[in-house]
Amino acid sequence: MTGMAAFTFNQYKPMIKFAENLLRKLQEEITRISTAETAAAPKLKLILQAVRSALKQLRTYIQEHPFPRVQDEIDFFKRVKPRFDALRIYYLGKYDLDIRMPAGDTETLKAFYREELRVVQRFFRHVGFYHQYYRLGTTELDGLYFVRGAEAPGVLLPELPDQDPGFSTACDYLFAKIIAFERLQEDLLRALSTLDPAHLTGMEAEAELPALKWTGDKVNLVEVIYALYFTGQLNHGNADLSLIIRFMEKHLEIDLSRAYRDFIDIRNRKVSSPSRYIDQMRESIHKRVDDDLAFKVPRKNNTKSGGYG
């Protein structure tokens, strides 16, 4: 990395840190609101106020601290801002589901959840190209989709609400909606699994297993995730990176929202290997195998005595 590149990247790091701290505080505030307020409408109102306040702070910050590089602007509008907007979209959708949920027996509820699931899936089909672009982590059109003022091919874009041109791009809101709808889809699938005994068997078996939590360095897990992705070990090589990250987050109880940034740090390692942790794993396995072989007692071919052989 040249001196100028290092300087501009270091300029962007405080912005990322500010945004991550702001998002963490927002999520904590939403948790507090959800715990303290039981009525649906007042709860939604407070959550939306909290999200608007956070977005206002985020907008003010980038106005006062311009992006040092176009790549940083792309990263912000592709990865950072959508996570804030997604919270607003998700809680609006969750509120809509809650107030429309019918009173009835299990079959009535199952029919309701299935219809709502079809609505979500229709949305994903409608924005199929952009959904795959999001899930695969594609970058070819980032300059059109995530730079303010860029002229994206509007004929390909679904209709979106009017956005603040100084704080939005062609696709940042769409990515936020995709994030929110994926979360709503998980909620609906979980609700259906709870109601449908056919889906409970596997869940009950899994529940008997003790939970596992990643307690090592986060960057080590990121290294493993990218190794699994690059070598195509999951779903016959068809598992996309975002799916692997979400799987690890869910099952190892860890926040991997900075996985992309962590991989950049891994890639830019100067002294140590970019596969430092995997190298350590390999050395540990070799050491254990060598230790086991060192303590293995060779079989003696002695026909005059009983022995062990």
N, C-alpha and C positions, 0 to 999 in steps of 0.2 A: 504494500500500500504506500503510495507516495505521501509526502508531507501534507500536501493540500487535501488529498482524499481523506487522510486520517483526521485532519482538522475539521472538515465538513461533517464527517461521520460522528465525531465527538460532539459537534454542535447539535446533532439530531438526538443523541442519547438522552440529554435532559428532557427533551420533549416526550420521548417514550416513557421515561420514568414518571414524568408528571401525569401523563395519560393513564398509566397503569395504576398509580396511586389513586387517581380520581375514580377510576373504574372500581377499584377495590372498595373505596369508601362508599360509592354508590350502591354496590351490591350489599354491603353491610347495612346501609340505611334501608334498603328494600327488605332485607331480612327482619330488621327491627320493626318496620311498618307492618309487615305480614304477621309478626308475632303479636304486636300490640293491638292491631285493628282487625276485628272479625267481620264487620259489615263490608260487603263486596264493593259498593260504590265509593264510600269514603276511602277505602284502602287503595282503589285504583287511582283516585284523585291525588292522593299523597305520593304514590309511586310515580305518576306522570310528572308531578311537580319536581320531584327529586331528579328525574331523568332530564327534564328541561333545564334545571339549574346546572347539572353537570355538563350538558352540551353547551350551555352558554359560557361556562368557564373554559371549556375546551376551545371554543371559537375565539374567545378573547386571547387565549394563550397563543394560538397560531397567528393571530393578527399581529401580536407584539413580537413574535419570534418566527420570522419567515423561514420557510424550508430552505436548507442550504443546498439541496440537490433535487432534481426532478425525481430521482429514485426514492427520496424520502417522502415527497408528496404522494407518490404512488403507494408506498407502504402505509402511510397514514390513512388514506381514503379507502384502501383495499382491506386493511387488516384491523386498524385501530378504531376509527370512527364507527364502522358498522356494528361493533359490539355494543356501543352505547345505544344507537338507534334500535338495535334488535331487542333490547330490553323493553322499550316502549311498545314495539309491535307485538312482542310476546305477551305482555301483560294485558294489552287491549284484547288480543285474541283469547286469552285465558278467561278474561272477564266475560266476553261474549259467550264462550262455551258454558260458563257457570250459570249465567242467567237464563240460557235457553235449555238447560238440561231438563228433560222431562221427568215428571214423577211417575214411577211405574215399576214393573217387575224387572228382573234381570234381562229378559229378552228385549224389552223396550229400551233399556239402557244400551245394550249391545247394538241394537239397530241404530241408535243415535250416534254412538261412537264410530260405527262403521261408515255412516254417511259423512260425518265430519272428516274422517280419514280420507274418504274419496275426494272431498273438497281440497284438502291439502295436497293430495297426489295429483289432482288436476292442475293445481298451481305449478307443481314441479314439472309436469309435462308441458305446460304453457311456456315456461321459461327454461326448457330443457337444455338449450345450448349454454346459457349462463350458469345453470346449476352444475353442469359438468365442468365448466370453466372454473367454478368455485371449488368443486370437490377434487379436481385433479391438480389444483395449484398452478394452472396455466398462466403464462406471463406474456404471450405474444401480443395481445391487444391492450396491455395495461396502460400504454401511453394514450390510448383513446378513451378508456373506461375510467381511469382514476387520476386524471390531471384536469384541474379546473379550466374551463373554457375550451377544452378539446372538442372537436367536432366528431362525435361518434356517429356511425351510420344509424340514424333514428329509425329507419324502417325495420331494423332488427330488434329494437328495444321495445319492451312492453310499456304501456302507459304508466307513468309515474307521477306522483304529486309534484307540484311546483316546489323547487328547492332554492335555497339561498345560493346564488352563484359564487359567492365568496367562501362558502363552507360546504360545497357539495360538488360531485362530479356525475358523470353519466350513469355510473353503476354502483356507487357506494350505498345508496338507499336500497337498491335491489339486492345487494349482498346482505344487507341487514335483514331484509325480509326473508331471504333464504335461511339465514341463521335462526331467525325466530320460528319459521315454519318447521324447520327440522326439530327444534325443541318441542313444538306443539305436537308434531308427529310422534315423538317419543312418549309424550304424555298420553296420547290417545292409544298407542300400542300397549302401554303399561296398564291403562284402565281396562282395555279389552282382555289382556292376559289375566287380570285379577278376576274378571267376571266369567271367563270361559275356562272351565276345568281342563279342557283339552290342552290349554297352554300352561297349566299350573304344574304339571308333573316335572318338567325340566327345571322350572323355577324353584320348586320345593327341594329338589335334589341339590341344586346349586346353593340354596340357603343353608344346607347342612354343613357346607364347607366354611371354615373360618375365613374372615376377610383378610385380604392382603393389601398392604400399603407400602408404596415406594418410599423408603426412608434414606436412600442414598442420595448422592448429588444429582440434581435434576438434569444437568448437562450430560451425565452418563446415560440416563434413560433416553434422552434425545439422540445420542449417538447410536444406541441400539435400535431405536425406531427407524432412523434413516438407513441403517444397515439392513434391516428387514425389508424396507421399501425398495432400496436399490437392488437387492438380490432377489426380489420377487418371491419371498417365502410364504406369503399369505394369500389365500384365495387364488392359488395358481398364478400368482403375480398380478392379479387384477385388483387387489385392494389398494385404493388410493391413499395418499399420505394423510389427508385430513381424517379419513376413517380410522386409520391406525392410531393417530393421535387421540381422537375422541375415545377409542376403545381403551387405550392406556389410561386416560384421564378417569374414565368411569370405573374401571376395575382395579386400578392401583391408587385411587383417591389422591390425585395430584393435579395441580393446575399447570397445563402445558401451553398456555396462551402465548408464551414467548419462545415456543419451539423453533420457529423460523429464525429468530434473532440468535438463539443459542447455537443453531447450526452454522450461522455466519461466523460466530466466534470460533466454533470448532474448525471451520474451513480456513480461518485466518491464523490458526496457531502457527507460531514461528519456531519455537524451540522444540515442543513435543509433537508427537504424531497426531494427525487429525483423527486417528482411531485409537487414541491413548487408552480409553477404558476397555475397548475390545482387545487391545494388546495385553492389558493386565489380565483380562479373563483368560486369554490363551495361555499366558504364563502360569496362571494359577492351576489350570487344568493339567498342563504339562508337569508342574511340580507335584501335584497329587498323584498322577500316574507314575512318575519316577519314584515317589515315596512308597507307593504300594508295591512296585516291582522290587524295590530295595529290601522290603520286609518279607517278600514271598520266599518261603523255604523251598529250595529245589527238591524234587522227588528223587530219592535214592533207589537205584535198581539193585537191591540186595535180597537175593533169594534165600539167604541163610537165616534172616531174622524176619519177624513179623512186620515191623514198621507201620506206616500209614498208607502205603500204596498197595 
